[in-house]
């Protein structure tokens, strides 16, 4: 546990899966909080941090402190936040040099109650020295406008408000004498489906169902001869 110069309290390492630890005593340039950068978790590992749904800023704190690394290209790694690569091929020697603090702050949206941060090795071993998460806002909501042309229905219909990252399913039904002609999402055809699911919603959408009259059926048909 450590309290930095700004008053932020850093708990002992937790919520991780995998990796190993390393510590050094060398002074760290570029910071007044040397202890934050003098220990690390390294390898291929992840942090799965329970958080209320919302928008966050994740600050990842790095310093190259391993005694046996002395130049660029000896450690290269990437970081994934909520499954998205947000730091690619980071080489701390190139960015900062040895025993020098280097921080990266990345926005993140949590919609499932857990912030997932994954560290993947490219060369040698991925690492991180400290992590600080600050909430910056609430998750936005979005609207889906669902309409049906004459000859059928879509359910639900109208203007719907949905949560960030949520899923919404629509059911399209043709009236007697009609069939589904097309279903479009944001003007793009999805075919004549009778069920449409929008998953991981992160923007506004329109859903439009259109119908066509069934071909006339003969009232008398016979194969003669």
N, C-alpha and C positions, 0 to 999 in steps of 0.2 A: 504494500500500500504506500502511495506517495502523493503528496500534495504539491502541485507545481506552483510557480511564482505568481500565477494568476488566480490561484485558489481552487483549481480543478483537482478533485481527488481521484486518483487512479487506483483501482482495486487490484488485488493480486490476480495473476493470469487465470482466466476461466472462460468457459463457453467455447473451448477449442476442441478440435478432433484432429489427431495426428501431430507430427512434428516433434522436434526436440528443442532443448534450451541451451543457451550459451551466454556467458557473462564476461565482461572486461572491466578494467578499472581506469583505462586511459581517459583523459579529459576530452570532451566533445566540443568542437568548435560550432559556432552559430546558434548556441542556445545557453540559457542560464539554468536549464533543467537537465544537467548531465545524467542523473540517475535513470531518467526515462529511456535514454539511448544506450545505456551500458548493459542492458540485458536484451535478449531476443528469443523469439521462437523461429526455428528454421526447418526446412524440408519441404514436403508437400503436405499442406494442412489447410484447415478452414476454421472459421469462427461462425457460430450460429447463435446470434445474439437475440434473446427475446425482447421485443419492443412493441409498444402499442402501434397500431397502424398510423402512418403519417409520413411526412416528408422530412428527411434528415440530411445533415452534412457529416460525412464520415472522414475524419482526419487520420491518415496513416502516417506514422512517424518512423523514419528510417535513419540509420547511420551504419556505415560499414565498419564493424568493430572486430572482425575475425582476424586474429593475429597472422594467419598464414596466407592472407590475400593481400597482394601488393600492387596490382595494376588492373586495368580495364579488361573486360571479357572473361574474368574468372568467376563472376557471379552475375547471372542474368535471369530475370524472372518476370512473370506477369501476374496481375491481380484481377479477379473477377468479382463483381459486386452484383448480387441478385441475378447471377448467371450471365452477366454481360461483362466483356473484357473492358476494363476501365484504365488499366495501366499495362502497357505492352512492352515487353523486352527491356525492363528497367535495369540499368547498370549504374549502381551508386557511385562507382569511381568516375564514370563519365559525368554524372549529374552534380556530384558534390565533392568527390575525393574521399579519402579515408578519415575516420574519426570526425565526421562533419554531419551535422543534423540536416536532414532533407525531409520535408513534410509535403504530403499530397492530400488535398481536400476534395472530396467527390460527393456530388449530390446523390441521394438514394431515396426511393419510394418503397415503403413497406406496406404490403396489403394482406399478408398472411400471418402477421404477428411475430415474424422472425427475420432479422437482417442477416443474409448469408454473404460472407466474404471468403473467397477461396484464393490461396496463394499457390501458384504452379511454377515449378522449376523449369527453366529453359537450359541454363548451364549451372552446374554445381548445386545450389540449394536456394529456394525462395526464402524470404525472411521478413520479419517485421519487428520493430522494437516496442511500439505502443500504438494503441488505437483509442481515439476519442470520438464519441458520437453525440451530436447535438441536434435536437429537433428544431426544424425551421418552419414548419407549417403543417397543415392538415391535408389529407388526400383530396384531390378535386373530385367532383362528380361530373358525369357526362349525360347527354341526352341522345336518345335513339327515337327517331320519328318513323313510325311504322304505318304504312297506308296500303289499302287494297283497292284495286279498280273494280268496276262493275263485274258481277259474275262470281263473286266469292268474298271470303273474309280472311283476315290475318289476326291472330290472337297471341299475345296482347296487341292492341293497336293504339294509335295516337302518339303523343309525345311522352316518353318514359324517361325517368331519371334513374341512372344506374351508378353504382360505386366504381371507383378506380379498380381495375384488375378483375372485375366481376365477369360473370357469364350470364347470357340471356338467350333463351330459346323461344322461337316463334313457330306457330303452327298455322299452315296455310290450307284452307279448305275451299274447294270449288262448289258452287251451287249446282243443283240438278240441271242438266243440260249444258254445263260448262266444264272445262278442264283448266288446270293451271298452265298458263303459257310461259311465264318466266318469273323469277324472283331476283331482284337486283339489290345489291348492297353498295351504297355510294355510287350508284349508276352502273355498276359492273355486274353482268349476268352471273347468276349462280345456278342456272338451269331451272327446270320445272319441278323443283323439290317441294315436298309438302311439310318439311321440317327444316328449320335453319337455326344454327347455334352460333352466336358470337361469343368468343372466349377471350379472356385477358383484355378486357375493354379499356383502352387508354386514350380514346378520342371520341368525338361525336360521330354518329352514323345515321344514315337513312336506309330504310328497308322498304322496298316497293314490290307488291305482288300484282301481277296482271293475269287476266283470264281470257279464254276464247271459247266461242260456242262450239260444242261438239258437232262433228259432221252429221248431217241428217241421215237417219237410218231408214232403209226402205220398209214400207209397210207390207210389201209382198215380195218374196224372193223364191224362185224355184229353179232347179236344175233340170231342164227338159230333156226328153229323148229316151 
